[in-house]
Amino acid sequence: MSKPLPGSLIALTILIEGGTGPLPDSQTVRKTAREVLARPEYKFDTPTDFSGLLAEFSALVRKVVEAIQNLFNRLYDMSPILAWTLVAALVICLCLLLGHIIWTLVTVARRDRRVLDPLADLARRKADPAAIAREADEAGARGNYILGVRLLYRASLMRLEQAEEKPFRPGATNHEHLSRYRATPLYDWLARLVSTIDSKWYGPEECLASDFAECRDAYERISLLARGRAHAHHA
């Protein structure tokens, strides 16, 4: 938006266009205009000159390179081995810096689920199902019901692995585990856990205390049935 002309410029305009007095000379007009436009309210922000910043950065890089080159030359006059040792040290430092930057970017991009998901390590370590169930109870007491349900599901799978004395196939999905027990009394209780995880963890629904209570009951039923399967397996 344009600014209103100051009084001095308006006066000059009146004198030039229709004033009755003598017209000021051109030098006076230019001087007055420069004084007016030099005021702070008529100074506009200019866009950043990136070419100037690039030039300054390039000059800085050249100074650094020249300093390193001069240091290398002085060291080389003293001892070529010392000079090349400096070069090797600088190259190693540069490689370490680039490696750290790349590692940081990859870590951020992957958003390592071991930090985001408390269950990530359970698949990699032997654990007591009862201990996992206690962790589920603690999560439920904190109000984190969906984490509690997922812990109960993991504890249930551990109970079944112990009963059958063999681990499940790595990478098997929840529904593959469910299909494994389709023709058994375990199916309905496992289905309750799986459906809750599907709708409350992967889906948009909120996991409530009642959901956790139902899944806690399902875990107890699965544990009881797993003990029966273990006894039958050893009979």
C-alpha positions as CSV (number, residue, x, y, z in Angstrom):
1,M,0.0,0.0,0.0
2,S,1.4,3.4,-1.0
3,K,2.2,6.0,1.7
4,P,0.6,9.5,1.6
5,L,2.9,12.2,0.3
6,P,4.4,14.4,3.0
7,G,3.6,18.1,3.2
8,S,6.9,19.2,1.6
9,L,6.3,17.1,-1.5
10,I,2.7,18.4,-1.8
11,A,4.0,21.9,-1.5
12,L,6.5,21.3,-4.2
13,T,3.8,19.8,-6.4
14,I,1.6,22.8,-5.9
15,L,4.4,25.2,-6.7
16,I,5.3,23.3,-9.8
17,E,1.8,22.7,-11.2
18,G,0.0,25.9,-10.5
19,G,1.7,28.1,-7.9
20,T,1.8,31.8,-8.5
21,G,5.3,32.2,-7.0
22,P,8.6,31.6,-8.8
23,L,9.4,27.9,-9.5
24,P,12.3,26.4,-7.5
25,D,15.3,25.3,-9.5
26,S,15.8,21.6,-10.2
27,Q,18.6,21.3,-7.8
28,T,16.4,22.5,-4.9
29,V,13.7,20.0,-5.9
30,R,16.0,17.1,-6.0
31,K,17.6,18.0,-2.7
32,T,14.2,18.3,-1.0
33,A,13.0,15.0,-2.5
34,R,16.1,13.2,-1.3
35,E,15.7,14.6,2.3
36,V,12.0,13.5,2.4
37,L,12.6,10.0,1.0
38,A,15.5,9.5,3.4
39,R,13.1,9.5,6.4
40,P,12.6,6.2,8.2
41,E,9.0,5.8,7.3
42,Y,9.9,5.8,3.6
43,K,12.6,3.0,3.9
44,F,11.2,-0.3,2.6
45,D,12.6,-3.7,3.5
46,T,14.4,-5.2,0.5
47,P,14.4,-8.9,-0.1
48,T,17.3,-10.9,1.1
49,D,20.1,-11.1,-1.3
50,F,21.0,-14.8,-1.3
51,S,23.7,-14.3,-3.9
52,G,25.5,-12.0,-1.4
53,L,25.2,-14.7,1.3
54,L,26.5,-17.3,-1.0
55,A,29.4,-15.1,-1.9
56,E,30.2,-14.6,1.8
57,F,30.0,-18.3,2.4
58,S,32.2,-19.1,-0.5
59,A,34.8,-16.5,0.7
60,L,34.7,-18.2,4.2
61,V,35.3,-21.6,2.6
62,R,38.2,-20.2,0.6
63,K,39.7,-18.7,3.7
64,V,39.4,-22.0,5.6
65,V,40.9,-24.0,2.7
66,E,43.8,-21.5,2.3
67,A,44.5,-21.7,6.1
68,I,44.6,-25.4,5.9
69,Q,46.8,-25.3,2.9
70,N,49.2,-22.8,4.5
71,L,49.4,-25.0,7.6
72,F,50.0,-28.1,5.5
73,N,52.8,-26.3,3.6
74,R,54.5,-25.2,6.9
75,L,54.2,-28.7,8.3
76,Y,55.5,-30.2,5.1
77,D,58.6,-28.1,5.3
78,M,59.1,-29.3,8.8
79,S,58.1,-33.0,8.2
80,P,56.1,-34.5,5.3
81,I,54.9,-37.3,7.6
82,L,53.5,-34.7,10.0
83,A,51.8,-32.9,7.2
84,W,50.1,-36.0,5.7
85,T,49.1,-37.1,9.2
86,L,47.2,-33.8,9.5
87,V,45.5,-34.5,6.2
88,A,44.5,-38.0,7.3
89,A,43.1,-36.7,10.6
90,L,41.0,-34.1,8.8
91,V,39.7,-36.7,6.4
92,I,38.8,-39.0,9.2
93,C,37.0,-36.2,11.1
94,L,35.1,-35.3,8.0
95,C,34.0,-38.9,7.4
96,L,32.9,-39.3,11.0
97,L,30.9,-36.0,10.8
98,L,29.2,-37.1,7.6
99,G,28.5,-40.6,9.0
100,H,26.9,-39.1,12.1
101,I,24.7,-36.8,10.0
102,I,23.6,-39.7,7.8
103,W,23.0,-41.9,10.9
104,T,20.9,-39.2,12.5
105,L,18.8,-38.7,9.4
106,V,18.2,-42.4,9.0
107,T,17.2,-42.8,12.6
108,V,14.7,-39.9,12.4
109,A,13.3,-41.2,9.1
110,R,12.8,-44.7,10.5
111,R,11.4,-43.5,13.8
112,D,12.7,-46.5,15.5
113,R,9.7,-48.3,17.0
114,R,11.8,-49.6,19.9
115,V,11.5,-46.0,21.3
116,L,7.9,-45.6,20.4
117,D,6.5,-49.0,21.2
118,P,7.1,-50.6,24.6
119,L,6.3,-54.0,23.2
120,A,9.1,-54.0,20.6
121,D,11.6,-55.8,22.8
122,L,9.2,-58.5,23.9
123,A,9.5,-60.4,20.6
124,R,13.3,-60.5,21.0
125,R,13.6,-61.7,24.6
126,K,12.4,-64.6,26.7
127,A,9.9,-63.3,29.3
128,D,7.5,-64.8,31.9
129,P,3.9,-64.4,30.8
130,A,2.9,-63.7,34.4
131,A,5.4,-60.8,34.5
132,I,4.0,-59.5,31.2
133,A,0.5,-59.7,32.6
134,R,1.6,-57.7,35.6
135,E,2.9,-55.1,33.3
136,A,-0.5,-55.1,31.5
137,D,-2.2,-54.5,34.9
138,E,0.2,-51.6,35.6
139,A,-0.6,-50.1,32.2
140,G,-4.3,-50.4,32.9
141,A,-3.9,-48.8,36.3
142,R,-2.3,-45.8,34.5
143,G,-5.2,-45.6,32.1
144,N,-3.2,-46.9,29.1
145,Y,-5.8,-49.6,28.4
146,I,-4.7,-50.3,24.8
147,L,-1.1,-51.0,25.9
148,G,-2.5,-53.2,28.6
149,V,-4.6,-55.2,26.0
150,R,-1.5,-55.6,23.7
151,L,0.5,-56.8,26.7
152,L,-2.2,-59.3,27.6
153,Y,-2.2,-60.6,24.0
154,R,1.5,-61.0,24.0
155,A,1.3,-62.9,27.4
156,S,-1.4,-65.1,25.9
157,L,0.8,-66.1,23.0
158,M,3.7,-66.8,25.4
159,R,1.4,-69.1,27.4
160,L,0.5,-71.0,24.2
161,E,4.1,-71.3,23.1
162,Q,5.0,-72.7,26.5
163,A,2.1,-75.2,26.4
164,E,3.1,-76.4,22.9
165,E,6.9,-76.3,23.7
166,K,7.8,-74.6,20.4
167,P,7.9,-70.9,19.3
168,F,5.5,-69.5,16.8
169,R,6.7,-68.6,13.3
170,P,8.4,-65.2,13.4
171,G,6.5,-62.5,11.6
172,A,3.1,-64.3,11.9
173,T,0.2,-61.9,12.0
174,N,-2.4,-61.7,14.7
175,H,-5.0,-63.2,12.3
176,E,-2.7,-66.0,11.4
177,H,-2.3,-66.9,15.1
178,L,-6.1,-66.7,15.4
179,S,-6.6,-69.0,12.5
180,R,-4.3,-71.5,14.1
181,Y,-6.8,-72.1,16.9
182,R,-10.0,-71.7,14.9
183,A,-11.2,-75.2,15.7
184,T,-10.3,-75.0,19.4
185,P,-11.9,-73.5,22.6
186,L,-9.1,-70.9,22.5
187,Y,-10.5,-69.2,19.4
188,D,-13.2,-67.1,21.0
189,W,-11.0,-65.7,23.7
190,L,-8.1,-65.0,21.3
191,A,-10.6,-63.4,18.9
192,R,-11.7,-61.0,21.7
193,L,-8.1,-59.8,22.1
194,V,-7.4,-59.6,18.4
195,S,-10.6,-57.7,17.6
196,T,-9.9,-55.2,20.4
197,I,-6.4,-54.6,19.1
198,D,-7.7,-54.2,15.5
199,S,-10.4,-51.7,16.4
200,K,-8.7,-49.8,19.3
201,W,-5.0,-49.9,18.3
202,Y,-5.0,-50.0,14.5
203,G,-8.4,-48.5,14.2
204,P,-9.8,-45.1,15.4
205,E,-11.8,-46.4,18.4
206,E,-10.8,-45.5,21.9
207,C,-9.9,-48.4,24.2
208,L,-11.9,-48.2,27.4
209,A,-11.6,-49.7,30.9
210,S,-14.4,-52.1,30.1
211,D,-12.4,-53.3,27.0
212,F,-9.3,-53.9,29.2
213,A,-11.4,-55.8,31.8
214,E,-12.9,-58.1,29.1
215,C,-9.4,-58.8,27.6
216,R,-8.1,-59.4,31.1
217,D,-10.7,-62.1,31.6
218,A,-9.9,-63.5,28.1
219,Y,-6.2,-63.8,29.1
220,E,-7.2,-65.8,32.3
221,R,-9.3,-68.1,30.2
222,I,-6.5,-68.6,27.7
223,S,-4.0,-69.3,30.5
224,L,-6.4,-71.9,31.9
225,L,-6.9,-73.6,28.5
226,A,-3.2,-73.5,27.8
227,R,-2.4,-75.4,31.0
228,G,-4.9,-78.0,29.9
229,R,-3.2,-78.3,26.5
230,A,0.2,-78.6,28.3
231,H,-1.1,-81.5,30.5
232,A,-2.6,-83.2,27.4
233,H,0.7,-82.8,25.5
234,H,2.6,-84.5,28.3
235,A,0.1,-87.2,28.9
